[in-house]
Amino acid sequence: MSSHSIDQSGLTKGQLRKLNALCKSVGHEIGERAFVEWLSSQSAEDGDSSAELIADTLWPLVQDGSLRIPRGGYRVRRGRGRIIVEPAGS
């Protein structure tokens, strides 16, 4: 196999698998072109929408001083019908 023109050092394991599968199935040049298009569409979806919603909801409380998040933060998880908030160190 010839070396790819895409810098593979910055890709995740899943992205490398996708690139290799595309190159095997449709050929090297078309596979790389398809991978670049797929990768550019994926980078537009960076971030977790749930985490962004939580941050946007809590940020006004942090700014007005009614909520203080200490260094180390908290872990937020779901329980049976409730939300469990605990220090991140535990």
C-alpha positions as CSV (number, residue, x, y, z in Angstrom):
1,M,0.0,0.0,0.0
2,S,1.2,3.5,-0.7
3,S,1.3,6.1,2.0
4,H,-1.7,8.4,2.5
5,S,-1.5,12.1,1.7
6,I,-3.6,12.7,4.8
7,D,-1.7,13.3,8.1
8,Q,-2.7,10.3,10.1
9,S,-0.9,11.2,13.3
10,G,-3.8,13.5,14.3
11,L,-6.6,11.0,13.6
12,T,-8.3,8.9,16.2
13,K,-8.4,5.1,15.9
14,G,-12.0,5.2,14.6
15,Q,-11.1,7.8,12.0
16,L,-8.2,5.7,10.8
17,R,-10.5,2.7,10.5
18,K,-12.9,4.8,8.5
19,L,-10.2,6.0,6.2
20,N,-8.8,2.5,5.6
21,A,-12.2,1.1,4.9
22,L,-13.0,3.8,2.4
23,C,-9.7,3.4,0.6
24,K,-10.2,-0.4,0.4
25,S,-13.8,-0.2,-0.8
26,V,-13.7,2.6,-3.5
27,G,-10.0,3.1,-4.1
28,H,-7.2,5.2,-2.7
29,E,-8.0,8.6,-4.3
30,I,-11.8,8.5,-4.1
31,G,-11.6,7.1,-0.5
32,E,-9.3,9.9,0.6
33,R,-11.6,12.5,-1.0
34,A,-14.7,10.9,0.6
35,F,-12.9,10.8,4.0
36,V,-11.9,14.5,3.8
37,E,-15.5,15.4,3.1
38,W,-16.8,13.2,5.9
39,L,-14.2,14.6,8.3
40,S,-15.1,18.2,7.5
41,S,-18.8,17.5,8.1
42,Q,-17.9,15.8,11.5
43,S,-15.9,18.7,12.8
44,A,-18.9,21.0,12.5
45,E,-20.6,18.9,15.2
46,D,-18.0,19.3,17.9
47,G,-19.2,19.4,21.5
48,D,-21.9,17.7,23.5
49,S,-25.3,19.4,23.2
50,S,-26.3,18.2,26.7
51,A,-23.1,19.6,28.3
52,E,-23.6,22.9,26.5
53,L,-27.2,23.1,27.8
54,I,-26.0,22.4,31.4
55,A,-23.2,25.0,31.1
56,D,-25.6,27.6,29.6
57,T,-28.1,27.0,32.3
58,L,-25.6,27.3,35.2
59,W,-23.4,30.1,33.9
60,P,-25.7,32.9,34.9
61,L,-25.8,31.5,38.5
62,V,-22.0,31.4,38.6
63,Q,-21.8,35.0,37.3
64,D,-24.2,36.4,39.9
65,G,-22.4,34.6,42.7
66,S,-25.2,32.3,43.8
67,L,-23.4,29.2,42.6
68,R,-19.8,28.4,43.2
69,I,-18.0,25.5,41.5
70,P,-14.7,24.7,43.4
71,R,-11.5,23.5,41.7
72,G,-12.0,19.9,40.6
73,G,-15.6,20.4,39.9
74,Y,-18.5,18.1,40.2
75,R,-19.8,14.9,38.5
76,V,-23.4,15.0,37.4
77,R,-25.1,11.7,36.7
78,R,-28.6,10.3,36.4
79,G,-30.2,8.3,39.2
80,R,-33.6,6.6,39.5
81,G,-35.8,9.6,38.7
82,R,-33.3,12.2,40.0
83,I,-30.0,13.8,39.2
84,I,-27.0,13.0,41.4
85,V,-24.4,15.7,41.8
86,E,-21.2,14.8,43.7
87,P,-17.7,16.1,44.0
88,A,-15.5,14.8,41.1
89,G,-12.9,13.3,43.4
90,S,-15.2,10.7,44.9
